[in-house]
């Protein structure tokens, strides 16, 4: 199974649903449709209406983040996994570099993953090194640490997907070389096997400037189980092109 996950970030109003209706209609006719899942993470404000609309259709809705507590509490503007689940989301991203940069710590991320799983949300856990760490050849150590500090053997690994997003690649048009990326994905899968002490590994996605052109290179790396797509997910044509070119 492959995953094409669109992360809308701070984009979208109710009528933006038209973008997703086009993606949905492509996916419902696509001959490859059984081979992949499409998940879109709009802002919190749109989760309920979009989830209702796409119930029993080809697109699953998720949230971009969640608060590190279970149900209700006195935290102004916070939205808990319980609240997200109750408006129809099936997934949540955790640990996107935007949110790490705003102060999400490993401890907070661990609580987010734990409460999201408890509320039956599937978690897309994001990791990635920054430019300086890459330059200093610290990538493998950074990724290992990010995984180890947050993922716990006790978590149900069937409900976790990992997304590798090098920070220097997000929104920049820069992507890792194919040799480098293959090695990194293999490294991540190895670390995951160690953490969960299981033979079967979790799906590992790539994210960072994915588009309809470079996806042809990424598809050669069979260790990549799918993509987390930012910019290109705000256009139905660009998003559909990624899927089309992946299976071409
Ligand atoms: P991008 O964003 O595709 O625009 O680089 C990816 C992400 O932040 O998830």
Boltz pocket constraint, residues with backbone or C-beta under 6 A from the ligand:
constraints:
  - pocket:
      binder: B
      contacts: [[A, 7], [A, 165], [A, 169], [A, 170], [A, 171], [A, 172], [A, 207], [A, 208], [A, 209], [A, 210], [A, 228], [A, 229], [A, 230], [A, 231], [A, 232]]
      max_distance: 6.0
